[in-house]
Amino acid sequence: MGEVVLEIPARPEYIGLARQVVAAAAAAGSNLHDERIDDLRLAVSEATTNAIEAYADLSSDERVVIRCDLESDRIELEVLDRGAGFGPGRLEAVPDAIDPSDHPTEHGMGIPLMRELADESEITTSTGGTTVRLVVYRTPRRS
């Protein structure tokens, strides 16, 4: 069906643009429910925020690449940065959100949230950067 590629400066003020572009691409000519588009919008926001934070100690000229591949049965989203990388397998478990006081800040919730919102998620990282790949099926495959 097509591909949309967006390259933005690694600055927080561009996160909204990433959300809007991905949501518009997902909605164009698709039968994707609004709720699933909202899931995708939030997931790309989290992935883009993490990519921008990866550049915190680097030059402000760095860019984040957001690739949205629109297939007939799914939308594949990739967010790529060239930051230092991290170990996604070493993430601490997130406690249940029973009591809001258990989470004094929202920091650290992005990756678990992305994993919950997408039907598939994969994070690959190296010294050359990180790629977050998220897939949302037009017909949800979540159980």
C-alpha positions in Angstrom: 0.0 0.0 0.0 2.8 2.4 0.7 5.5 3.8 3.0 5.8 7.1 4.8 9.2 8.2 6.0 9.6 11.1 8.4 12.9 12.5 9.5 12.7 14.9 12.4 15.2 16.8 14.5 15.9 15.1 17.8 13.9 17.7 19.8 10.8 17.2 21.9 8.8 19.8 20.0 8.6 17.4 17.0 7.0 14.5 18.8 3.5 15.9 18.1 4.4 16.0 14.4 5.4 12.4 14.4 2.1 11.4 16.1 0.1 13.3 13.6 1.9 12.0 10.5 1.7 8.4 11.6 -2.0 8.7 12.6 -2.9 10.3 9.3 -1.0 7.7 7.3 -2.7 4.9 9.3 -6.1 6.4 8.8 -5.8 7.1 5.1 -7.8 4.6 3.1 -7.8 2.0 5.9 -10.4 0.3 7.9 -8.4 0.7 11.0 -10.6 1.5 14.0 -10.0 4.9 15.7 -9.0 3.0 18.9 -6.2 1.2 17.1 -5.0 4.5 15.5 -4.9 6.0 19.0 -2.8 3.0 20.1 -0.4 3.6 17.2 -0.3 7.3 17.9 0.7 6.7 21.6 3.2 4.0 20.7 5.0 6.3 18.2 5.0 9.1 20.7 6.7 6.8 23.3 9.2 5.4 20.8 10.1 8.9 19.4 10.5 10.3 23.0 13.0 7.5 23.8 14.9 8.1 20.5 15.1 11.8 21.3 16.4 11.0 24.8 19.0 8.8 23.3 20.5 11.9 21.8 20.6 13.9 25.1 24.4 13.9 25.3 25.0 14.3 21.5 24.7 17.1 19.0 21.4 18.8 18.6 21.8 18.3 14.8 20.9 14.6 15.2 17.7 13.2 13.6 15.2 10.5 14.4 13.8 8.5 11.4 10.2 7.3 11.6 9.2 4.8 9.0 5.6 3.7 8.6 5.0 0.8 6.2 1.3 0.5 5.3 0.5 -3.1 4.3 -3.0 -4.5 3.5 -3.1 -6.5 6.8 -0.9 -4.4 9.1 1.0 -1.2 9.8 4.7 -1.6 10.6 6.3 1.3 12.4 10.1 1.7 12.9 11.7 4.5 14.9 15.5 4.7 14.4 18.1 6.7 16.3 21.9 6.6 16.2 22.3 7.0 20.0 24.5 4.9 22.2 22.0 2.1 22.5 20.9 0.3 25.7 20.0 -3.2 26.9 16.2 -3.6 26.5 16.5 -7.1 28.1 17.7 -5.4 31.3 14.6 -3.4 31.8 13.1 -3.6 35.3 9.7 -5.1 35.6 7.0 -2.5 35.9 4.8 -2.9 39.0 1.0 -3.1 38.6 -0.7 0.3 38.5 -3.0 -0.3 41.4 -2.0 2.7 43.4 -0.9 5.9 41.5 1.6 6.6 44.3 3.5 3.5 43.1 4.6 5.5 40.0 5.8 9.0 41.2 6.9 9.7 37.6 6.0 8.4 34.2 9.6 7.7 33.3 10.4 4.1 32.5 6.9 3.3 31.3 7.4 3.8 27.6 8.7 0.4 26.5 6.1 -1.6 28.5 3.4 0.7 27.1 4.6 0.2 23.5 4.7 -3.6 24.0 1.1 -3.5 25.3 -0.3 -1.2 22.5 1.3 -3.0 19.6 0.5 -6.5 18.4 4.2 -7.1 17.9 7.2 -5.3 19.2 11.0 -5.6 18.7 13.8 -3.5 19.9 17.3 -3.9 18.5 20.2 -1.9 19.8 23.9 -1.6 19.2 26.6 1.0 19.5 25.2 2.4 16.2 21.8 3.1 17.6 18.4 1.6 18.4 15.5 0.5 16.2 12.1 0.1 17.6 9.8 -2.0 15.4 6.1 -2.0 16.2 3.3 -3.8 14.3 -0.4 -3.1 14.5 -2.6 -5.5 12.6 -5.7 -4.2 11.0 -7.5 -7.1 12.6 -6.1 -7.2 16.1 -4.3 -10.4 17.1 -4.1 -9.6 20.8 -5.6 -12.2 23.1 
